[in-house]
């Protein structure tokens, strides 16, 4: 697994993909958080709600852009056959690629900790920010990023066309994050709650309230495992 992890990470770092994605992410969240309409300074409250509400929608497109080549390129160039001949299990291949992508997500989020520091310093009084909610939201972002990465890997394992893989990954990520929530709004009462509970945004928003409930964490981790398992089934089918 470590060999695949290093290979995938080097592939990201030796191309412009990682730098472009991280750069675009930081520029977009920076502009919307600090400069565009409804930014933090105009809002007048010491919180990062605007940042945490925006970032998942950016992730919906940027993470599939990272993962779209993970397996698609291997299929197109034929290097997947070489991987299959190595003493590697399907899980080692998948997890190596997954953790390389997940590391990029962590690297992309690290500079945004400056936002928390800035709001902490600007608060009146100083430190007037809900740190527990910020911690929960960052945990939610990491898990959400992991979900989108696993969806992107599955999408990439479905086709040798990177554009098709990107579209499948982005559409499915958006549907699971916001589409289910929008569909739930058609209903009322228990039905609405049940459908909404199946969406990623419900659990992400719950973590953002600062109370880290293991049920929300388990739900998101379960989706990651499910998508990686589906990827494994796809690779197994490709071997035959």
Secondary structure, DSSP 4 states (H G I P E B T S, - for coil): -HHHHHHHHHHHHTSSHHHHHHHHHHHHHHHHHHTSTT-HHHH-SS--HHHHHHHHHHHHHHHHHHHTTTTHHHHHHTHHHHHHHSS--HHHHHHHHHHHHHHHHHHHHHTTHHHHHHHHHHSSSTT-S-HHHHHHHHHHHHHHHHHHHHHHHHHHHT-S-HHHHHHHHHHHHHIIIIIHHHHHTTS-HHHHHHHHHTSHHHHHHHHTTT---HHHHHHHHHHHHHHHHHHHHHHHHHH-
